[in-house]
Amino acid sequence: MRFLLALCLTVFTVLTISTVPPAFALPNTTVAAQELYKKLPDFPKENFYNSKETGQVSPENTLARRIITYHNVIKGRSPYSRIDWKFTLADYLGVNDDMGYQEYPGAETLTENPMVHDRKIIDQLTRRQREALASALVSIYDRERP
């Protein structure tokens, strides 16, 4: 009897955990990047890098996607915090945290690591453009909050 009760409890727990969505789910990086380009259509795509796997241009691997991946995954920073996005932009400008060349998004999947070029692009943005970028990124994630 105890075994049957334990089995039922285990099955119930597994089903509950697997069917209940998380309290809040972040949009995936591709969706978030697409949203960013809707908000900032002039933001550089920089999606001309070739995939190591196919040898073809990887058009979905955009600058926006790499920034978002760096921020959320590599650095583990809050996507809801304006100051955290500013820390990320400061990383790109070389005035905050050191960016790991081998860990940079695209380093393992693209034939050329885009980090150096991406940093130059961010460096060329005006302060106003960087502020607009941070605001747009916060707004994309802020509406996803429960």
C-alpha positions as CSV (number, residue, x, y, z in Angstrom):
1,M,0.0,0.0,0.0
2,R,2.8,2.4,0.9
3,F,4.5,1.6,-2.4
4,L,1.4,2.4,-4.3
5,L,0.9,5.7,-2.4
6,A,4.6,6.7,-3.1
7,L,4.2,5.8,-6.7
8,C,1.0,7.9,-7.1
9,L,2.7,10.8,-5.3
10,T,5.7,10.6,-7.6
11,V,3.6,10.5,-10.8
12,F,1.5,13.4,-9.5
13,T,4.7,15.4,-8.8
14,V,6.2,14.7,-12.2
15,L,3.0,15.6,-14.0
16,T,2.6,18.8,-12.0
17,I,6.1,20.0,-12.6
18,S,6.1,19.2,-16.3
19,T,2.8,20.8,-17.0
20,V,2.9,24.0,-15.0
21,P,4.6,26.8,-16.8
22,P,7.3,28.8,-15.0
23,A,6.1,31.9,-13.1
24,F,7.5,33.9,-16.0
25,A,9.3,32.9,-19.1
26,L,11.7,35.1,-20.9
27,P,11.2,35.3,-24.7
28,N,13.9,33.4,-26.5
29,T,16.8,35.4,-27.8
30,T,15.6,35.3,-31.4
31,V,12.1,36.6,-30.6
32,A,13.6,39.3,-28.3
33,A,16.1,40.3,-31.1
34,Q,13.2,40.6,-33.6
35,E,11.3,42.8,-31.2
36,L,14.4,45.0,-30.8
37,Y,14.6,45.5,-34.6
38,K,11.0,46.4,-34.6
39,K,11.6,49.1,-32.0
40,L,14.9,50.2,-33.5
41,P,14.8,49.5,-37.2
42,D,18.1,51.3,-37.8
43,F,20.0,49.2,-35.3
44,P,22.8,47.3,-37.2
45,K,22.0,43.7,-37.9
46,E,25.6,42.6,-38.5
47,N,24.3,39.2,-39.5
48,F,26.7,38.4,-42.3
49,Y,28.7,35.7,-40.5
50,N,28.9,32.2,-41.7
51,S,27.8,29.2,-39.7
52,K,30.5,26.6,-39.0
53,E,28.0,23.9,-39.4
54,T,26.6,24.8,-42.8
55,G,29.2,27.3,-44.2
56,Q,26.3,29.5,-45.1
57,V,25.4,33.0,-43.8
58,S,23.5,32.7,-40.6
59,P,21.0,35.5,-40.9
60,E,19.3,34.9,-37.5
61,N,22.6,35.4,-35.8
62,T,22.3,39.2,-35.4
63,L,24.1,41.7,-33.2
64,A,20.9,42.1,-31.2
65,R,20.7,38.4,-30.6
66,R,24.4,38.3,-29.5
67,I,24.0,41.2,-27.1
68,I,20.9,39.6,-25.6
69,T,22.6,36.2,-25.3
70,Y,25.7,37.8,-23.8
71,H,23.6,39.7,-21.3
72,N,21.2,37.0,-20.2
73,V,23.2,33.8,-20.6
74,I,26.9,34.6,-20.4
75,K,26.7,37.3,-17.7
76,G,23.4,36.1,-16.1
77,R,22.2,39.7,-15.7
78,S,18.6,40.8,-15.2
79,P,16.8,41.6,-18.4
80,Y,14.4,43.8,-16.4
81,S,17.1,46.2,-15.1
82,R,18.2,49.2,-17.1
83,I,21.4,49.4,-15.0
84,D,22.2,45.8,-15.9
85,W,21.8,46.6,-19.6
86,K,24.1,49.6,-19.1
87,F,26.7,47.3,-17.5
88,T,26.5,45.1,-20.6
89,L,27.0,48.1,-22.9
90,A,29.9,49.2,-20.7
91,D,31.4,45.7,-21.2
92,Y,31.2,46.3,-24.9
93,L,32.9,49.7,-24.5
94,G,35.6,48.1,-22.5
95,V,35.0,50.0,-19.3
96,N,33.3,47.4,-17.1
97,D,33.8,43.6,-17.1
98,D,36.2,41.8,-19.4
99,M,34.4,40.0,-22.2
100,G,35.7,36.4,-22.7
101,Y,36.6,36.0,-26.4
102,Q,36.0,32.2,-26.4
103,E,32.7,32.5,-24.5
104,Y,31.3,35.3,-26.7
105,P,28.0,34.3,-28.5
106,G,28.9,33.0,-31.9
107,A,32.5,32.1,-31.0
108,E,31.7,28.4,-31.3
109,T,29.1,28.5,-34.0
110,L,30.4,31.0,-36.5
111,T,33.5,30.7,-38.7
112,E,34.6,34.1,-37.4
113,N,34.2,35.3,-33.8
114,P,32.1,38.5,-34.1
115,M,33.1,40.0,-30.7
116,V,35.7,42.5,-31.9
117,H,33.5,43.8,-34.7
118,D,30.4,43.9,-32.4
119,R,32.4,46.0,-29.8
120,K,33.4,48.5,-32.6
121,I,29.7,48.8,-33.6
122,I,28.6,49.6,-30.0
123,D,31.6,52.0,-29.6
124,Q,30.4,53.9,-32.7
125,L,26.9,54.4,-31.3
126,T,26.2,57.8,-29.8
127,R,25.3,58.1,-26.1
128,R,21.7,58.7,-27.2
129,Q,21.6,55.6,-29.4
130,R,23.0,53.5,-26.5
131,E,20.3,55.0,-24.2
132,A,17.6,54.1,-26.8
133,L,19.1,50.6,-27.0
134,A,19.0,50.0,-23.2
135,S,15.4,51.4,-23.1
136,A,14.2,49.2,-25.9
137,L,15.7,46.1,-24.3
138,V,14.1,46.9,-20.9
139,S,10.8,47.5,-22.6
140,I,10.9,44.1,-24.4
141,Y,11.4,42.2,-21.2
142,D,9.3,44.4,-18.9
143,R,6.1,43.5,-20.7
144,E,6.9,39.8,-20.2
145,R,6.7,40.1,-16.4
146,P,3.8,38.4,-14.8
